[in-house]
Amino acid sequence: MAKATGIGGSFFKARDPEALQAWYVEHLGLPQEEDGAVVFHWAGEANGATVWAPFPEETDYFGDNRSMVNFRVDDLDGLRDHLRAIGAEVDDLTQEHPFGRFGWAYDPEGNRFEMWEPS
């Protein structure tokens, strides 16, 4: 299955953080550790990692903003096909740049996320 291989960002608010995290783990293949945290360990870095987590809707950590997460993916077209097959809203737009291809989709709560397949 095509999957996310890393994250360029961040945290975001969710009405049901646990259910939303479970959706991402199942349908994007995010790596969930035994303690429940989603952590991407950096290849070649002894202690490098990126932590990803939905926060409760009530948090003021982000002010009034919601963030758009950028996922590094191994197969943009394959992942978009999978998301469409499970009924997710997927933007048909693809942007091509010298450093990779970009596409967008929405999770079950309507959060837009970006997928980046490096060149």
Secondary structure, DSSP 8 states (H G I E B T S, - for coil): ---EEEES---EEESSHHHHHHHHHHHH---B-TTS-EEEE-TT-SS-EEEE-EEETT--TTTT-----EEEES-HHHHHHHHHHTT--B----EEETTEEEEEEE-TT--EEEEEEE-
